[in-house]
Amino acid sequence: MNSLVFSNMLHRPARTAVSIIGIGVGILLIVFTVGLANGSLRERAKREANIGAEIMVRPSGSMGWSGSETPRLSVTLADEIEKMDGIDRAIPIIQTSVSAKDSNTGSRIIEGVDLDSYSQVSGLTIVKGRAFTPGTDEAVCDAAFFAQKNLTIGGTVELFNRPFTLVGIYEPSVGARMKIPLGTMQKQLDGEGRATALLVKLKPGQSVDVVGERLDRELPNTQILLTRDIEELYMQGIPALNVFLNVVIGIAGFISALIILLTMYTTVSERTRQIGVLKSLGMSNFTIGWTIVQEALLIALGGIIFGVVATIILSIALAKWTTLTVQVDPKVVGGILIVGLLSSLVGALYPGLKAARLDAVEALSFE
């Protein structure tokens, strides 16, 4: 039986290969789209969560994430927070979105920070060049961004429709990939004395949950976020993205079913006389139908493997030449395997039933 299935697949190798590639492209569409969306969000969320502070304080009513808010939080609140028990430091930052022609999304998140205090909290270190001078149009960026954009120390980058001089590279990659002086950002956004968030660093041995609850009670007009939860909050904060991804998965599964249906229907039409011979030799209707289904499932499995391997290769290439991150989640691959095999089973159902119902005498006389 297995030799019959494989011989059927190899009888038309070009058609089998095209079917596998067609299904593989659909699988690539699913895995790559889901992986790119999740990978980019999680990579950005991890940079936000790895800032070294355990708590982020934002203005009450803040919507969305970094880059979408104007400076509304008074920086003097940082001094009040530092006086509370268990608090080591509280530093103001501003995150905003600027237009960027060289960005994949057409915009870029940048941060306005006091580099000395920010470095003490995050562990940021200038590894090449120097730190920017407060109040100037100077900037620093992380090493990955520097390499991907082919920038140069002493060169310029356009922010707020004017040139900023890139003076240094920092590691590790935390927060936004590019940072400018806090005072410059405040002046640019007409937000002197204000920030979009405060980063709160706790003293050793303090409970994040306890201090977070205390801040929530004593600062009623603010939002208190634990940085350990930022990654999951990012993933849950864009419900429309999940709907889009489900639609993509549904379309790709439908396309896979159509490819299998067309392939197997053509196969049955071409093998009508062969099926008649098998029936005349005593092969049951179930066995004939199951042979067609097995062939469809093998083609689908080949397409799934092709799609996943192509996604991995593409993700490696993107990681090497861009700052994009594609996350190939085993759970997603497992789900795709089930969707692909089920859609192929559905696609092979009609051709299999058609083959099983063929009359042996008519099939033998078929030309």
C-alpha positions as CSV (number, residue, x, y, z in Angstrom):
1,M,0.0,0.0,0.0
2,N,2.8,2.5,1.0
3,S,4.7,1.7,-2.2
4,L,1.5,2.4,-4.2
5,V,1.1,5.8,-2.5
6,F,4.7,6.8,-3.2
7,S,4.6,5.6,-6.8
8,N,1.5,7.6,-7.4
9,M,3.3,10.7,-6.0
10,L,6.3,10.1,-8.2
11,H,4.3,9.4,-11.3
12,R,3.9,13.1,-11.8
13,P,6.9,14.6,-9.9
14,A,6.5,18.1,-11.3
15,R,2.9,18.3,-10.3
16,T,3.6,16.9,-6.8
17,A,6.5,19.4,-6.4
18,V,4.2,22.3,-7.4
19,S,1.5,21.1,-5.0
20,I,4.0,20.9,-2.2
21,I,5.4,24.4,-3.0
22,G,1.9,25.8,-3.2
23,I,0.9,24.5,0.2
24,G,4.3,25.5,1.5
25,V,3.8,29.1,0.4
26,G,0.5,29.1,2.3
27,I,2.2,27.7,5.4
28,L,5.0,30.3,5.0
29,L,2.4,33.0,4.9
30,I,1.0,31.9,8.2
31,V,4.2,31.1,10.1
32,F,6.0,34.1,8.8
33,T,3.2,36.6,9.4
34,V,2.4,35.3,12.9
35,G,6.1,35.0,13.7
36,L,6.9,38.5,12.4
37,A,4.0,40.1,14.3
38,N,4.8,38.2,17.6
39,G,8.5,38.5,17.2
40,S,8.6,42.2,16.6
41,L,6.2,42.9,19.4
42,R,8.0,40.6,21.9
43,E,11.4,41.9,20.9
44,R,10.2,45.5,21.5
45,A,8.5,44.5,24.7
46,K,11.6,42.7,26.0
47,R,13.6,45.9,25.4
48,E,11.0,47.8,27.4
49,A,11.0,45.3,30.2
50,N,14.8,45.1,30.4
51,I,15.3,48.7,31.4
52,G,16.4,47.7,34.9
53,A,13.5,49.4,36.7
54,E,10.8,47.2,38.2
55,I,7.9,49.6,38.0
56,M,6.8,52.1,35.3
57,V,4.6,55.0,36.3
58,R,2.5,56.6,33.6
59,P,-0.2,59.4,33.6
60,S,-3.8,58.3,34.3
61,G,-5.7,57.6,31.2
62,S,-2.7,56.7,29.1
63,M,-3.7,54.7,26.0
64,G,-1.5,52.4,24.0
65,W,2.2,52.1,24.4
66,S,5.4,54.1,24.0
67,G,5.3,56.7,21.3
68,S,1.5,57.4,21.5
69,E,1.4,59.8,24.5
70,T,2.3,63.4,25.0
71,P,4.3,64.5,28.1
72,R,1.8,64.9,30.9
73,L,3.6,63.6,34.0
74,S,5.4,66.2,36.2
75,V,9.1,65.3,36.7
76,T,8.8,66.6,40.2
77,L,6.8,63.5,41.0
78,A,10.1,61.5,40.7
79,D,11.4,63.3,43.8
80,E,8.3,62.5,45.7
81,I,8.5,58.8,44.8
82,E,12.2,58.6,45.8
83,K,11.2,59.6,49.3
84,M,9.0,56.6,49.7
85,D,10.1,53.4,51.5
86,G,11.7,50.8,49.3
87,I,12.4,53.2,46.4
88,D,16.0,53.6,45.2
89,R,15.6,55.8,42.2
90,A,12.8,57.3,40.0
91,I,13.8,58.8,36.7
92,P,11.7,60.6,34.0
93,I,11.7,59.6,30.4
94,I,9.9,60.7,27.3
95,Q,9.1,58.3,24.5
96,T,7.6,59.5,21.2
97,S,7.2,58.5,17.6
98,V,8.9,60.3,14.8
99,S,8.7,60.0,11.0
100,A,11.4,57.8,9.5
101,K,11.7,57.0,5.8
102,D,14.1,54.2,6.4
103,S,11.8,52.4,8.9
104,N,9.7,49.4,8.1
105,T,6.7,51.1,9.6
106,G,7.4,54.6,8.4
107,S,8.0,55.8,12.0
108,R,10.5,55.2,14.8
109,I,10.3,55.3,18.6
110,I,12.9,57.5,20.2
111,E,13.5,58.3,23.9
112,G,14.5,61.5,25.7
113,V,16.5,60.6,28.8
114,D,19.0,62.0,31.3
115,L,21.7,59.6,30.2
116,D,23.6,59.5,33.6
117,S,20.6,58.5,35.7
118,Y,19.2,56.3,33.0
119,S,22.5,54.4,32.8
120,Q,22.5,53.8,36.6
121,V,19.1,52.2,36.4
122,S,19.4,50.3,33.1
123,G,23.1,49.4,33.0
124,L,23.5,51.1,29.7
125,T,27.1,51.7,28.7
126,I,28.6,53.7,25.9
127,V,30.8,51.2,24.0
128,K,31.9,53.5,21.1
129,G,32.0,57.3,20.8
130,R,30.7,59.3,23.7
131,A,27.5,60.3,25.6
132,F,25.5,63.1,24.2
133,T,25.6,66.6,25.8
134,P,22.4,67.6,27.6
135,G,20.3,70.2,25.7
136,T,21.9,69.6,22.3
137,D,20.8,68.0,19.1
138,E,22.9,64.9,19.7
139,A,21.9,61.3,19.8
140,V,23.1,57.8,20.7
141,C,21.8,54.5,19.4
142,D,22.3,50.8,20.2
143,A,24.8,48.6,18.4
144,A,22.2,46.6,16.4
145,F,20.5,49.7,15.0
146,F,23.9,51.3,14.2
147,A,25.0,48.2,12.2
148,Q,21.7,47.7,10.4
149,K,21.4,51.3,9.3
150,N,25.1,51.6,8.3
151,L,25.5,54.7,10.4
152,T,28.7,56.5,11.4
153,I,29.9,58.2,14.5
154,G,29.8,61.9,13.8
155,G,27.2,61.4,11.1
156,T,23.7,62.8,11.2
157,V,20.2,61.2,11.5
158,E,17.0,63.1,10.8
159,L,14.7,63.5,13.7
160,F,11.9,66.1,14.0
161,N,12.8,67.2,10.4
162,R,16.2,68.4,11.4
163,P,19.7,66.7,11.7
164,F,20.9,65.2,14.9
165,T,24.5,64.3,15.3
166,L,25.1,60.6,16.3
167,V,27.9,60.7,18.9
168,G,27.8,57.3,20.5
169,I,26.8,53.6,20.5
170,Y,25.5,51.9,23.6
171,E,24.9,48.4,24.9
172,P,22.8,46.5,25.9
173,S,19.7,47.3,23.8
174,V,17.1,48.6,26.2
175,G,14.1,50.8,25.6
176,A,14.0,52.7,22.3
177,R,16.9,52.1,19.9
178,M,17.8,55.8,19.7
179,K,18.0,58.3,22.6
180,I,18.4,62.0,22.7
181,P,18.7,64.5,25.7
182,L,15.6,64.8,27.8
183,G,15.7,68.6,27.8
184,T,15.9,68.6,24.0
185,M,12.9,66.3,23.8
186,Q,10.9,68.4,26.3
187,K,11.6,71.5,24.3
188,Q,10.7,69.9,21.1
189,L,7.3,68.6,22.4
190,D,6.6,71.8,24.4
191,G,6.7,69.7,27.5
192,E,9.2,71.4,29.8
193,G,9.1,69.8,33.3
194,R,7.0,66.9,32.1
195,A,7.6,63.3,31.0
196,T,5.6,60.4,29.5
197,A,6.7,58.0,32.2
198,L,8.8,57.5,35.3
199,L,11.0,54.5,35.8
200,V,11.1,53.3,39.4
201,K,14.1,51.3,40.7
202,L,13.6,49.4,44.0
203,K,16.1,48.9,46.8
204,P,17.4,45.3,47.1
205,G,15.1,42.9,48.8
206,Q,11.9,44.9,48.2
207,S,8.8,43.2,46.9
208,V,7.7,44.5,43.6
209,D,4.0,43.7,44.3
210,V,4.0,45.4,47.7
211,V,5.7,48.5,46.5
212,G,3.5,48.6,43.4
213,E,0.3,48.4,45.5
214,R,1.6,51.2,47.7
215,L,2.3,53.4,44.7
216,D,-1.1,52.7,43.3
217,R,-2.7,53.8,46.6
218,E,-0.6,56.9,47.1
219,L,-0.6,58.1,43.4
220,P,-4.2,57.9,42.4
221,N,-3.9,59.9,39.2
222,T,-1.3,57.5,37.7
223,Q,-1.1,54.1,36.0
224,I,1.3,51.6,37.8
225,L,2.8,49.0,35.5
226,L,5.2,46.2,36.6
227,T,7.9,45.9,33.9
228,R,7.8,42.1,34.3
229,D,4.2,42.2,32.8
230,I,5.0,44.5,29.9
231,E,5.6,41.7,27.4
232,E,2.3,40.0,27.9
233,L,0.5,43.4,28.1
234,Y,2.0,44.2,24.7
235,M,0.6,41.0,23.2
236,Q,-2.8,41.5,24.7
237,G,-3.0,45.2,23.9
238,I,-3.6,44.8,20.2
239,P,-6.8,42.7,19.7
240,A,-7.1,43.7,16.1
241,L,-3.8,42.1,15.3
242,N,-5.1,38.7,16.7
243,V,-8.2,39.0,14.5
244,F,-5.9,39.7,11.5
245,L,-3.7,36.7,12.2
246,N,-6.7,34.4,12.6
247,V,-8.0,35.6,9.2
248,V,-4.6,34.9,7.6
249,I,-4.6,31.4,9.1
250,G,-8.1,30.8,7.8
251,I,-7.3,32.0,4.3
252,A,-4.1,30.0,4.1
253,G,-5.9,26.8,5.3
254,F,-8.6,27.4,2.7
255,I,-6.0,27.8,-0.1
256,S,-4.3,24.6,1.1
257,A,-7.6,22.7,0.8
258,L,-8.2,24.0,-2.7
259,I,-4.7,23.0,-3.8
260,I,-5.2,19.5,-2.5
261,L,-8.7,19.3,-4.0
262,L,-7.5,20.3,-7.4
263,T,-4.4,18.1,-7.3
264,M,-6.2,15.0,-6.1
265,Y,-9.2,15.5,-8.4
266,T,-6.9,15.7,-11.4
267,T,-5.1,12.6,-10.1
268,V,-8.3,10.6,-9.8
269,S,-9.3,11.7,-13.4
270,E,-6.0,10.6,-14.8
271,R,-6.0,7.3,-13.0
272,T,-9.5,6.2,-13.7
273,R,-8.4,3.1,-15.7
274,Q,-5.8,2.3,-13.0
275,I,-8.5,2.4,-10.3
276,G,-10.6,0.1,-12.4
277,V,-7.8,-2.4,-12.6
278,L,-7.3,-2.3,-8.8
279,K,-11.0,-2.8,-8.3
280,S,-11.1,-5.8,-10.7
281,L,-8.2,-7.3,-8.6
282,G,-10.3,-7.1,-5.5
283,M,-9.2,-3.8,-3.8
284,S,-12.0,-2.5,-1.7
285,N,-13.6,1.0,-2.0
286,F,-12.3,2.0,1.4
287,T,-8.7,1.0,0.5
288,I,-8.9,3.0,-2.8
289,G,-10.3,6.1,-1.0
290,W,-7.8,5.8,1.8
291,T,-4.9,5.6,-0.8
292,I,-6.0,8.9,-2.2
293,V,-6.3,10.5,1.2
294,Q,-2.8,9.2,2.2
295,E,-1.3,10.7,-0.9
296,A,-3.0,14.1,0.0
297,L,-1.7,14.0,3.6
298,L,1.9,13.2,2.4
299,I,1.8,16.2,0.0
300,A,0.4,18.4,2.8
301,L,3.1,17.2,5.2
302,G,5.7,18.0,2.6
303,G,4.2,21.5,2.1
304,I,4.2,22.1,5.8
305,I,7.9,21.1,6.2
306,F,8.8,23.3,3.2
307,G,6.9,26.3,4.6
308,V,8.4,26.0,8.1
309,V,12.0,25.5,6.7
310,A,11.5,28.5,4.4
311,T,10.3,30.6,7.3
312,I,13.4,29.7,9.4
313,I,15.7,30.5,6.6
314,L,13.9,33.8,6.0
315,S,14.0,34.7,9.7
316,I,17.8,34.1,9.8
317,A,18.3,36.3,6.8
318,L,16.1,39.1,8.4
319,A,18.0,38.8,11.7
320,K,21.3,39.2,9.8
321,W,20.4,42.2,7.6
322,T,17.6,44.0,9.5
323,T,16.4,44.6,13.1
324,L,13.2,42.6,12.4
325,T,12.6,39.6,14.6
326,V,10.6,36.5,13.4
327,Q,9.6,34.2,16.3
328,V,8.9,30.7,15.1
329,D,6.8,29.5,18.0
330,P,6.5,25.7,18.3
331,K,2.9,26.1,19.4
332,V,2.1,28.0,16.2
333,V,3.9,25.3,14.1
334,G,1.9,22.6,15.9
335,G,-1.3,24.5,15.2
336,I,-0.3,24.9,11.5
337,L,0.4,21.2,11.3
338,I,-3.1,20.4,12.5
339,V,-4.7,23.0,10.2
340,G,-2.7,21.9,7.2
341,L,-3.5,18.2,7.6
342,L,-7.2,18.9,8.4
343,S,-7.6,21.2,5.3
344,S,-5.8,18.6,3.2
345,L,-8.1,15.9,4.5
346,V,-11.1,18.0,3.6
347,G,-9.6,18.7,0.2
348,A,-9.0,15.0,-0.5
349,L,-12.4,13.8,0.7
350,Y,-14.3,14.4,-2.5
351,P,-11.7,13.0,-4.9
352,G,-11.3,10.0,-2.6
353,L,-15.1,9.4,-2.5
354,K,-15.2,9.8,-6.3
355,A,-12.4,7.2,-6.8
356,A,-14.1,4.8,-4.4
357,R,-17.5,5.1,-6.2
358,L,-16.1,4.5,-9.7
359,D,-17.7,1.5,-11.5
360,A,-14.9,-1.1,-12.3
361,V,-16.3,-1.9,-15.8
362,E,-16.7,1.8,-16.8
363,A,-13.2,2.6,-15.3
364,L,-11.6,-0.2,-17.3
365,S,-13.2,1.1,-20.6
366,F,-12.1,4.7,-19.8
367,E,-9.7,6.2,-22.4
